[in-house]
């Protein structure tokens, strides 16, 4: 990551992308929340960058919305599931 990384801007980008994809896939705040096992308020707070989305949750959101972590983060983060550690 660059030295001038702005985490607030990052979470704003992620939140905006979650909201846009959620709406394009016809998910309500509640339906996405149900899929993620969180509250509607939590999803709303992710979308408005009021709280930070964990990496694990970001991966889960990407799967539910049938997209990639790269798309949600506009390429700032890259997730390669094939390199995921196996238990």
PAZAZA-340169 format. One record per residue (C-alpha): residue in three letters; z, y, x. Coordinates in Angstrom, 2 decimals. Layout:
<rec><residu>ALA</residu><zz>Z</zz><yy>Y</yy><xx>X</xx></rec>
...
REM end
This chain:
<rec><residu>UNK</residu><zz>0.00</zz><yy>0.00</yy><xx>0.00</xx></rec>
<rec><residu>UNK</residu><zz>-0.71</zz><yy>3.49</yy><xx>1.23</xx></rec>
<rec><residu>UNK</residu><zz>2.12</zz><yy>5.66</yy><xx>2.58</xx></rec>
<rec><residu>UNK</residu><zz>1.61</zz><yy>8.11</yy><xx>-0.26</xx></rec>
<rec><residu>UNK</residu><zz>2.06</zz><yy>5.48</yy><xx>-2.99</xx></rec>
<rec><residu>UNK</residu><zz>3.32</zz><yy>7.12</yy><xx>-6.18</xx></rec>
<rec><residu>UNK</residu><zz>5.22</zz><yy>4.52</yy><xx>-8.20</xx></rec>
<rec><residu>UNK</residu><zz>5.44</zz><yy>6.69</yy><xx>-11.32</xx></rec>
<rec><residu>UNK</residu><zz>1.67</zz><yy>7.13</yy><xx>-11.32</xx></rec>
<rec><residu>UNK</residu><zz>1.28</zz><yy>3.37</yy><xx>-10.82</xx></rec>
<rec><residu>UNK</residu><zz>3.46</zz><yy>2.55</yy><xx>-13.85</xx></rec>
<rec><residu>UNK</residu><zz>1.65</zz><yy>5.20</yy><xx>-15.89</xx></rec>
<rec><residu>UNK</residu><zz>-1.69</zz><yy>3.55</yy><xx>-15.07</xx></rec>
<rec><residu>UNK</residu><zz>-0.32</zz><yy>0.09</yy><xx>-15.88</xx></rec>
<rec><residu>UNK</residu><zz>1.18</zz><yy>1.28</yy><xx>-19.16</xx></rec>
<rec><residu>UNK</residu><zz>-2.02</zz><yy>2.99</yy><xx>-20.24</xx></rec>
<rec><residu>UNK</residu><zz>-4.02</zz><yy>-0.14</yy><xx>-19.45</xx></rec>
<rec><residu>UNK</residu><zz>-1.59</zz><yy>-2.38</yy><xx>-21.32</xx></rec>
<rec><residu>UNK</residu><zz>-1.84</zz><yy>-0.12</yy><xx>-24.37</xx></rec>
<rec><residu>UNK</residu><zz>-5.65</zz><yy>0.07</yy><xx>-24.26</xx></rec>
<rec><residu>UNK</residu><zz>-6.06</zz><yy>-3.69</yy><xx>-23.88</xx></rec>
<rec><residu>UNK</residu><zz>-3.42</zz><yy>-4.41</yy><xx>-26.51</xx></rec>
<rec><residu>UNK</residu><zz>-5.26</zz><yy>-2.23</yy><xx>-29.02</xx></rec>
<rec><residu>UNK</residu><zz>-8.70</zz><yy>-3.56</yy><xx>-28.09</xx></rec>
<rec><residu>UNK</residu><zz>-7.46</zz><yy>-7.11</yy><xx>-28.71</xx></rec>
<rec><residu>UNK</residu><zz>-5.88</zz><yy>-6.07</yy><xx>-32.03</xx></rec>
<rec><residu>UNK</residu><zz>-2.31</zz><yy>-6.71</yy><xx>-30.97</xx></rec>
<rec><residu>UNK</residu><zz>0.38</zz><yy>-4.57</yy><xx>-32.53</xx></rec>
<rec><residu>UNK</residu><zz>3.40</zz><yy>-3.58</yy><xx>-30.47</xx></rec>
<rec><residu>UNK</residu><zz>5.34</zz><yy>-6.24</yy><xx>-32.38</xx></rec>
<rec><residu>UNK</residu><zz>2.81</zz><yy>-9.03</yy><xx>-31.95</xx></rec>
<rec><residu>UNK</residu><zz>2.58</zz><yy>-8.46</yy><xx>-28.19</xx></rec>
<rec><residu>UNK</residu><zz>6.36</zz><yy>-8.24</yy><xx>-27.99</xx></rec>
<rec><residu>UNK</residu><zz>6.65</zz><yy>-11.57</yy><xx>-29.82</xx></rec>
<rec><residu>UNK</residu><zz>4.21</zz><yy>-13.22</yy><xx>-27.38</xx></rec>
<rec><residu>UNK</residu><zz>6.20</zz><yy>-11.88</yy><xx>-24.42</xx></rec>
<rec><residu>UNK</residu><zz>9.64</zz><yy>-12.64</yy><xx>-25.84</xx></rec>
<rec><residu>UNK</residu><zz>10.74</zz><yy>-9.01</yy><xx>-25.69</xx></rec>
<rec><residu>UNK</residu><zz>11.34</zz><yy>-6.27</yy><xx>-28.23</xx></rec>
<rec><residu>UNK</residu><zz>8.73</zz><yy>-3.92</yy><xx>-29.64</xx></rec>
<rec><residu>UNK</residu><zz>10.64</zz><yy>-1.07</yy><xx>-28.01</xx></rec>
<rec><residu>UNK</residu><zz>10.32</zz><yy>-2.75</yy><xx>-24.60</xx></rec>
<rec><residu>UNK</residu><zz>6.52</zz><yy>-2.97</yy><xx>-24.92</xx></rec>
<rec><residu>UNK</residu><zz>6.44</zz><yy>0.66</yy><xx>-26.04</xx></rec>
<rec><residu>UNK</residu><zz>8.50</zz><yy>1.64</yy><xx>-23.01</xx></rec>
<rec><residu>UNK</residu><zz>6.16</zz><yy>-0.30</yy><xx>-20.68</xx></rec>
<rec><residu>UNK</residu><zz>3.18</zz><yy>1.52</yy><xx>-22.16</xx></rec>
<rec><residu>UNK</residu><zz>4.85</zz><yy>4.91</yy><xx>-21.70</xx></rec>
<rec><residu>UNK</residu><zz>6.07</zz><yy>4.12</yy><xx>-18.16</xx></rec>
<rec><residu>UNK</residu><zz>9.65</zz><yy>4.60</yy><xx>-19.28</xx></rec>
<rec><residu>UNK</residu><zz>10.64</zz><yy>1.30</yy><xx>-17.65</xx></rec>
<rec><residu>UNK</residu><zz>9.07</zz><yy>-0.63</yy><xx>-14.80</xx></rec>
<rec><residu>UNK</residu><zz>7.17</zz><yy>-3.82</yy><xx>-15.51</xx></rec>
<rec><residu>UNK</residu><zz>8.25</zz><yy>-6.67</yy><xx>-13.23</xx></rec>
<rec><residu>UNK</residu><zz>5.60</zz><yy>-8.63</yy><xx>-11.40</xx></rec>
<rec><residu>UNK</residu><zz>6.42</zz><yy>-11.75</yy><xx>-13.40</xx></rec>
<rec><residu>UNK</residu><zz>6.11</zz><yy>-9.83</yy><xx>-16.68</xx></rec>
<rec><residu>UNK</residu><zz>2.86</zz><yy>-8.22</yy><xx>-15.51</xx></rec>
<rec><residu>UNK</residu><zz>1.41</zz><yy>-11.68</yy><xx>-14.88</xx></rec>
<rec><residu>UNK</residu><zz>2.59</zz><yy>-12.79</yy><xx>-18.33</xx></rec>
<rec><residu>UNK</residu><zz>1.07</zz><yy>-9.71</yy><xx>-19.99</xx></rec>
<rec><residu>UNK</residu><zz>-2.23</zz><yy>-10.31</yy><xx>-18.21</xx></rec>
<rec><residu>UNK</residu><zz>-2.31</zz><yy>-13.91</yy><xx>-19.46</xx></rec>
<rec><residu>UNK</residu><zz>-1.47</zz><yy>-12.94</yy><xx>-23.05</xx></rec>
<rec><residu>UNK</residu><zz>-4.12</zz><yy>-10.20</yy><xx>-23.08</xx></rec>
<rec><residu>UNK</residu><zz>-6.64</zz><yy>-12.51</yy><xx>-21.38</xx></rec>
<rec><residu>UNK</residu><zz>-7.14</zz><yy>-10.20</yy><xx>-18.42</xx></rec>
<rec><residu>UNK</residu><zz>-6.07</zz><yy>-9.99</yy><xx>-14.79</xx></rec>
<rec><residu>UNK</residu><zz>-3.31</zz><yy>-8.26</yy><xx>-12.91</xx></rec>
<rec><residu>UNK</residu><zz>-6.06</zz><yy>-6.47</yy><xx>-11.00</xx></rec>
<rec><residu>UNK</residu><zz>-7.45</zz><yy>-5.00</yy><xx>-14.20</xx></rec>
<rec><residu>UNK</residu><zz>-4.03</zz><yy>-3.91</yy><xx>-15.42</xx></rec>
<rec><residu>UNK</residu><zz>-3.25</zz><yy>-2.26</yy><xx>-12.08</xx></rec>
<rec><residu>UNK</residu><zz>-6.78</zz><yy>-1.00</yy><xx>-11.41</xx></rec>
<rec><residu>UNK</residu><zz>-6.93</zz><yy>-3.07</yy><xx>-8.24</xx></rec>
<rec><residu>UNK</residu><zz>-3.70</zz><yy>-1.79</yy><xx>-6.70</xx></rec>
<rec><residu>UNK</residu><zz>-2.18</zz><yy>-5.27</yy><xx>-7.00</xx></rec>
<rec><residu>UNK</residu><zz>-4.06</zz><yy>-8.51</yy><xx>-6.53</xx></rec>
<rec><residu>UNK</residu><zz>-2.71</zz><yy>-11.79</yy><xx>-7.88</xx></rec>
<rec><residu>UNK</residu><zz>-4.20</zz><yy>-15.11</yy><xx>-6.84</xx></rec>
<rec><residu>UNK</residu><zz>-2.72</zz><yy>-17.84</yy><xx>-9.03</xx></rec>
<rec><residu>UNK</residu><zz>-4.16</zz><yy>-20.52</yy><xx>-6.77</xx></rec>
<rec><residu>UNK</residu><zz>-1.69</zz><yy>-19.39</yy><xx>-4.11</xx></rec>
<rec><residu>UNK</residu><zz>1.27</zz><yy>-19.67</yy><xx>-6.46</xx></rec>
<rec><residu>UNK</residu><zz>3.99</zz><yy>-21.85</yy><xx>-5.00</xx></rec>
<rec><residu>UNK</residu><zz>4.39</zz><yy>-25.19</yy><xx>-6.68</xx></rec>
<rec><residu>UNK</residu><zz>7.90</zz><yy>-26.50</yy><xx>-7.36</xx></rec>
REM end
